Amino acid sequence: MDVSPLSFGVHRRAFFPSLPTLIPVFFWKEYLFIYNHRLLLVIGLVFSRSLTYNAIVSVLIWYLTSSGDDVVKSAILTNVGEFLSSMFEIVMAHAADSFIGRFQTLLFSTIAYIGALMLFWMFHPSGVSWLLVLNLILLALGTSGDKILQDVVIDFVHDIDKSPSQNITRSITRATIWLRVVYVSGALIAILWVTLGAIGGVDSSWNNYFRICFITMTLAMIIFGVGHIVHYKGEILKYISRYFLYTL
């Protein structure tokens, strides 16, 4: 069974998993579902990005309009941000495959995401054109790392599957299930918390949204980075010990 990886910013059908997705999971859970504590290292990053995208990025035009910009200008700025994200996605993919690798590329993208949230939280961009442009660039760099994150999740799933029937198609299927479930969880929380809160008072709520998304993504990045480094060092030590015992 081949399931294409989820694209956070494009395939909105993944927002609510359809019956064709849920039925196979129920009847073929041994094939479609896998769990290992290592997955939690990267799943937190998926959740934080889903929460931030649905709470901040997808309704950025609302924030810009409430900050004093007219609707036309806000729409143009939002479209520019989406265009930059699409362009940066190509650059990120090339950098991940040819230069610094997926882990470093994903960290760079996440740091840019966090930087944008911090600037939005600490400084009001209304009337400061250069600050708004900087925030849009950082947000675009952040969202452009979503495809890299999908590939990282697939790598994690493929790596922890030690069964004799391991294959890349099965790993993509299992990773897609995880991506959809976690993404929907972040999106639902964004709807129930951010949207309903913003209806009650837009201006008084945005700082809270930026702060909580900033904290959530920062903690997820730290857990992912430290966990990846610790696991990588552990694998190196195992390899060295096996090589040492073999030589003896």
N, C-alpha and C positions, 0 to 999 in steps of 0.2 A: 504494500500500500504506500503510495507516494503522495505526500502532502507538502505543498509548497510552503516555505517559511513565511511567517507573518510579517507584513510590512506595516509598521506602526502608523506611519503618516498617510498611507494611501488606501489600504484595504480596510475600509470601515465596516465591512461585513463581519470582521472578526470581533466587533464590539459586543455582539450577542451571538455566542456560538450556536450554530444551526443544528437541527436534528441530525443531519448527515454527519455532523462532527461528534455529537454526544452519543449516538447509538453505537458506532464502532468502539468508542471508549468503554461503554458498558459491557458489551459482549466480548470484546477482545482486549480486556484490560491487561492481560499478561503480555500481549504484544505491544500495546500502545503506551503503557505506563511504566515508568521507571523512577526510582527514588534513591538518592544518595545524599548524605549531608553536605557534600561538596557543591551540590546544586544550589543550596541556600546562599552560597557566596555570590552567585551571579543573579539569582532570582530577585534578591533585594534591589539590585540595580535596575532590573526590568520594571519592578513595581514603582520605584521612585521616578523613573522616566515616564511611565504611564501616568502617574499622578500629576507630575509637573506639566506634561503635554496637555492633558485634559483640563487642568485647573488654570493654567497660565497661557500657554502658547496658542491653543485652539480658540481662546476667547480674548486674544491680545487686542483685537480691534475694539472690544468693549472697554478694556482698560484705557486705551489711548483716547477714546472718545470721552470717557468720564474724566480724563485728566485735562481736558480743555481743547483738544484737537478736533477739527471738524470731521465729519464722517468720511468725506472723500479722501482727505489726507491720511486718516487712520487706515482706510482700506488700501491705499497705495503702499503705505509703510508695511502693512501686513503681507501684501503680495510680494514686495521686495524681499522680505524676510524668508518667505517660502521659496523664492527663486534662488536666493543665496544658499539655502539649505540643500536644494537640489544640486547646485554646482559643487558645494563643499562635499557632498556625498561621493562624487566621482573622485575628488582629490583624496578623501579619506580612504576610499577603497584602494586607490593606487599606492598610497603611503603604507597601508597595512600589508599589502601583498608584496611590495617591492623594497621597502626601506625599513621601517621600524617595527613592523609586526602588529598583530591585532590587539594585543594587550596594551602596548604603549599608545596606540592610536585611540583605543577606547578610553584610556585614562585621560588623554589630552582632550577628547571631546567632552567627557564628563566634567573636567575642570573648567572648560569654557562655559558649560551649562551652569555650573555652580557660580561662576563669576558673574554671569548675567543676572541670576537670581539675587546675588548679593547686592549688585548695583541697583537693581529695581527696588530692593528692600531698603537700602540705606539712602538712596538719592532719588528724588522725584525728577523724571526726565522732561517734564513739561517745560517748554521754552528753552531747553538746552539741547540744541540740535546734535552736536557732536556726541553727547552722552547717549542720546537715543539711538543714533547710528551705531555706536559701539555696542550697545545692548543688543541690537538686532543682529549684528555680526556674531556676537558671542552665542546668542540663542540659535542662530543658524548652524554654527559649528557644533553646538550641543545636539541638536536634532539630527544632524547629518551622521551621527555615530550610531543610529538605531540599527542600520543594516549590519554594521560590524558587531553589535551586541547580539543580534540573531545568530551570526556565524559562531560567536564565542559560546553561546548556549548549545548549539549543535555540537561543537567540539567537546564541551563538557559531557554531554550525554553520550557521545560516541566513546569518550575515554573511559567513562565509568561502567559501560556495558561490557562485561567480561564473559557473556554467554557465547556458546559455540555458534549461535545463529546471528552474531553481530554483523551488521552491514550498514552502509551509509544511509540507505533508504529508510531503514527502521529507525535510525538515530534522528533523521530529519522529521519523521512522523512524531516521535516521542517529544522532541524539542518543540515542535509546533504546538502540541497539546499544552505543554508547560507555558509557552509564550502567550497563548490565547487566554488561559485561565488567569494568569498573573496580570496580564494587560487589562482584562475585563475587571478584575478586582480593583486595580488602581483607578480605572475610569469610573466605576460605580461610586467609589469613595469621593472622587472629584465632583461628581454630580450631586451626591447627597450633601456633601459638606460645603464645597465652594459655591456651587450655583445657588443653592438655597440661601446660603449666608449672604451672597452678593445681592440677591433680590431684596433682602432686608436692609442693606446699606452698602452700596458699592464702595464709596470712598473710605469708609471706616474698616473695610474688610481686606482690602488688597494687601496691606502690609503684613497682615497675619498669613495670608496665602503665600506670599513670597518667603516669609521667614520659615514657615513649616516645610515648604517644599525645599528650601535651602538646607535645612537641618536634615531632612529625610535623605536627600540625595548625597549630602556630605558623609553621613554615617554609612550609607550603602557603598559609597566609593571606598571608604576606609576599610570596611569589612572585606570587600572584593579584593582590594590591592594587597592587604596584609595576608588574607587567606591564600591568594594565588602565590605570593612569594614564599610563604611557609610550606605550601604543598610542593612547590618547585624545588625548594631546598631539600625537602624530605625525599623526593624522587632522586635527586642527585646523590644524597647520602646512601640510599638503598643501592644505587648503581655502583657506587664506590665500594661499599661493603661486599656486594656480590663479586665484583672484580677482584677484590683483595682475597676473599675466600677461594676463588677459583685459582688464583696464582699460587696459593699455598698448597 
